[in-house]
Amino acid sequence: MSPDLEREDWDSSGVHLPRSNAQPALTPPFGTSQRIRNRAIWAVALFTASVPPAIVALGVAEVTQDQINVALPLAVGFWLIGLLCALWAAFPTLRYWEALPQTTRWLGALPMLSVSLFFTAALIAALFA
């Protein structure tokens, strides 16, 4: 049996509540909240910056016969860089989740949630089209 597990842990049926003075297992390094906020804000800004070129790319593709479309690669580039920033914000957010303030938690997690919502909506649209 592991030395971490005592016989009384197996026998007790009660729920062990955490102590009120318990500290999180990992404490984030100084400045982690600021870095998460900066990365999340950049992710949202880049996702937003990808919308106008995508609209222009769709309009250009429908109107002209010219196959050269610069707006679509620009939109995809902005979106991919935004995805990179969202991942860059999500990893430290999830790693230090317990020690971060609630507002920083949500700010670090929301860009990746919006990406997953976008993929879900695209998948549903593709299935029903």
Secondary structure, DSSP 8 states (H G I E B T S, - for coil): --TT--HHHHH--S-----TT---SS---TTHHHHHHHHHHHHHHHHHHTHHHHHHHHHHHHH-S----SHHHHHHHHHHHHHHHHHHHHHHHHHTTTTS-HHHHHHHHHHHHHHHHHHHHHHHHHHH-
